[in-house]
Amino acid sequence: MNRDELINKINLLRQDKIDSWSAKDTGIRFKNSTSRNIVLEKISISNVDLSGLDLSFIDFSWSEFINVDFSKCNFKNSKLDHSKCSMCTFRGAVLVDASLFSVDFRGCDLSDTECDGADFTASLLRDANLENLHHTDRTIHFKMSCPEEGYFFGYKKCFNDRMVKLLIPKDARRSSGTTNACRCDKAKTVAITNLDGTGSYTEANSFVDGEFVYKLGEMSYADSFNPDRWLESSNGIHFWMSFEEALAYM
């Protein structure tokens, strides 16, 4: 699909949407963002310059984009959920309130993008250019889920249905990516209980490495720690910020 074909397709779908709403009560037409969205799921576009296009209120879920120039495009309220973007540039694009769930942005250029209200949950951002990406308190899962400084508590489900409560000290290195899963380089075990919070134990074995043992009252150290926060499954002690999240894992 080339630039002109995409523009024509979008214009036709938008007109159909307008016509369908006009046939109803025009007083409620486009009452919310969901009703405005047109669907262009599972499309494949490669080697096309789409810079500057208005791509707002479009559902691009499960699509594949290869070497596409999206510079300064308007993706406001659009959905790219589960899409794969390879060698694409979004420089200066507007991603306000866009749904970016599980989008593969690895190696893409997201510099100078406006991401107020964008949802990056589970998206892949390793090796992406994030320079001057503008995010706010409304941006979901871009800032770290764990505190960036100071001490705090985390939770980890271990072998034999045991729950470990960890104290991550203020001098521990820590990171998280685009989910609530976190990592640190060291932590102190302050409690080991059953999954319902009852009981008390002195040891718990890790699910991933059965020889890695958390001992009550003792500090545990990761054998190494990868500071790249966008590589979530890398080295470190993995944990969750809440008891409930750890309980739901595995």
C-alpha positions in Angstrom: 0.0 0.0 0.0 1.5 3.3 -1.1 0.8 6.8 0.4 -2.0 7.7 -2.0 -3.7 4.3 -1.5 -3.6 4.7 2.2 -5.0 8.3 2.1 -7.8 7.2 -0.1 -8.6 4.2 2.1 -8.7 6.4 5.2 -10.8 9.0 3.6 -13.4 6.4 2.5 -13.5 4.8 5.9 -13.9 8.2 7.6 -16.7 9.2 5.2 -18.5 5.8 5.8 -18.2 6.5 9.6 -19.6 10.0 9.2 -22.5 8.7 7.0 -23.3 5.9 9.5 -23.5 8.4 12.3 -25.4 10.9 10.2 -28.1 8.2 9.6 -28.5 8.1 13.4 -28.9 10.9 15.9 -26.4 13.6 14.8 -26.6 15.0 18.3 -24.5 12.1 19.6 -22.2 11.7 16.6 -18.6 11.3 17.7 -19.6 11.5 21.4 -16.4 9.7 22.4 -13.1 8.7 20.9 -14.0 5.0 20.6 -17.0 5.8 18.3 -14.7 7.9 16.1 -12.1 5.2 15.4 -12.0 3.6 12.0 -10.5 0.1 11.7 -7.4 -0.6 9.6 -6.1 -3.7 11.4 -3.6 -6.2 10.1 -2.2 -4.0 7.3 1.3 -4.2 6.0 3.2 -1.1 4.8 6.8 -0.9 3.8 9.2 1.7 2.3 6.7 4.5 2.2 6.9 8.2 3.3 3.8 9.0 5.3 5.2 12.0 7.0 2.8 14.7 8.1 -0.4 12.6 7.6 -3.4 12.8 9.9 -3.6 9.2 11.2 -5.7 10.1 14.3 -8.6 7.9 15.5 -7.5 4.9 13.5 -7.1 1.3 14.8 -3.9 -0.1 13.3 -3.7 -3.1 15.6 -1.7 -6.1 14.6 -0.1 -4.3 11.6 3.4 -4.4 10.3 5.4 -1.4 9.2 8.8 -1.6 7.7 11.0 1.4 6.9 8.0 3.8 7.1 8.5 7.5 7.7 5.8 8.6 10.2 7.6 11.9 11.0 5.2 14.6 12.3 2.2 12.3 11.8 -0.9 12.8 14.1 -1.7 9.5 15.9 -4.0 11.1 18.5 -6.3 8.5 20.0 -5.1 5.9 17.5 -4.4 2.3 18.3 -1.2 0.4 17.2 -1.7 -2.5 19.7 0.5 -5.5 18.9 2.0 -3.9 15.8 5.5 -4.4 14.6 7.5 -1.4 13.5 10.9 -2.1 11.9 13.3 0.7 11.0 10.5 3.3 11.2 10.8 6.9 12.2 8.2 8.7 14.3 10.2 11.8 14.9 8.0 14.7 15.9 4.8 12.6 15.7 1.8 13.3 18.0 1.0 10.2 20.0 -1.4 11.9 22.5 -3.7 9.3 24.1 -2.5 6.7 21.6 -2.8 3.0 22.6 0.6 1.4 22.1 0.1 -1.9 23.9 2.8 -4.4 23.0 4.1 -2.5 20.0 7.5 -3.5 18.9 9.4 -0.2 18.6 12.9 -1.7 18.8 15.4 0.4 16.9 12.8 3.0 15.8 13.1 6.8 16.1 10.7 8.2 18.7 12.6 11.4 19.2 10.6 14.6 19.8 7.3 12.8 20.0 4.4 14.1 22.0 3.3 11.3 24.3 0.9 12.9 26.8 -1.6 10.1 27.7 0.0 7.5 25.5 -0.1 3.9 26.8 3.2 2.1 26.4 2.2 -1.0 28.4 4.3 -4.0 27.3 5.8 -2.2 24.3 9.4 -3.0 23.3 11.7 0.1 23.3 15.2 -1.4 23.3 17.6 0.5 21.1 14.8 3.0 20.2 15.8 6.7 19.9 13.8 8.3 22.8 15.6 11.7 22.8 13.3 14.5 23.8 10.3 12.2 24.0 7.7 14.3 25.9 5.8 12.3 28.5 3.6 13.5 31.4 2.0 12.0 34.4 -0.8 10.8 32.1 1.7 8.7 30.0 1.3 5.0 31.0 4.3 2.7 31.6 7.0 5.0 30.3 8.4 6.1 33.6 9.8 3.4 35.9 7.2 1.6 38.0 9.5 1.3 41.0 10.8 4.4 42.8 14.0 5.8 41.2 15.6 6.6 44.6 15.2 5.6 48.2 14.2 2.3 49.7 11.0 0.4 49.1 9.4 -3.0 49.3 8.8 -5.6 46.6 7.3 -9.0 46.3 8.4 -12.2 44.7 6.6 -15.6 44.3 8.9 -18.5 44.9 8.9 -22.3 44.7 6.5 -24.3 46.9 3.9 -21.5 46.9 5.9 -19.1 49.0 5.8 -15.4 48.9 8.9 -13.4 49.6 8.8 -9.8 50.8 11.9 -7.9 49.8 13.4 -4.7 51.1 15.2 -2.9 48.2 17.8 -0.7 49.9 18.3 2.9 48.9 21.7 2.2 47.4 20.4 -0.7 45.2 20.4 -0.3 41.5 16.9 -0.8 40.2 14.9 -0.7 36.9 11.7 -1.5 35.2 10.5 -1.2 31.6 7.0 -0.9 30.2 5.3 -3.2 32.7 5.2 -3.4 36.5 7.9 -6.1 36.5 11.0 -4.7 38.2 14.7 -5.7 38.7 17.3 -4.8 41.3 20.9 -5.8 42.1 20.3 -6.6 45.8 17.5 -7.0 48.3 16.9 -8.0 51.9 14.4 -10.7 52.7 12.1 -9.4 55.4 9.3 -12.0 55.3 8.5 -15.4 53.7 4.9 -16.5 53.9 2.4 -18.7 52.2 0.6 -17.2 49.2 -2.4 -16.3 51.4 -0.1 -14.3 53.7 -0.1 -16.9 56.5 2.8 -18.8 58.0 6.4 -17.9 58.3 9.5 -19.5 56.8 13.2 -19.0 56.9 14.0 -19.9 53.2 12.5 -19.8 49.8 13.9 -21.0 46.5 13.6 -19.0 43.2 11.5 -20.4 40.4 14.0 -19.5 37.8 17.1 -20.7 39.6 16.3 -23.3 42.2 19.8 -22.9 43.7 19.1 -19.2 44.4 17.8 -19.1 48.0 16.2 -16.2 49.7 17.0 -16.4 53.4 15.0 -14.5 56.0 16.8 -11.5 57.4 19.7 -11.8 54.9 20.7 -9.8 51.8 20.6 -11.4 48.4 22.8 -10.3 45.6 22.3 -10.8 41.8 25.2 -12.3 40.1 25.1 -9.4 37.6 22.8 -6.5 36.8 22.0 -5.1 33.3 21.3 -1.3 33.6 19.3 -1.3 30.3 15.8 -0.8 31.7 14.2 -1.7 28.3 15.6 -5.2 28.5 13.2 -6.5 31.2 14.2 -10.1 31.2 17.8 -9.5 31.8 20.1 -10.1 34.8 19.0 -9.0 38.3 16.6 -9.9 41.1 13.1 -9.8 39.6 10.1 -8.7 41.7 6.8 -6.9 41.6 5.7 -3.8 43.4 2.6 -5.3 45.0 1.7 -8.6 46.7 -1.3 -9.0 44.3 0.9 -8.7 41.1 3.4 -11.2 42.4 0.6 -13.6 43.3 -0.8 -13.3 39.8 2.6 -14.1 38.2 2.9 -17.7 36.9 
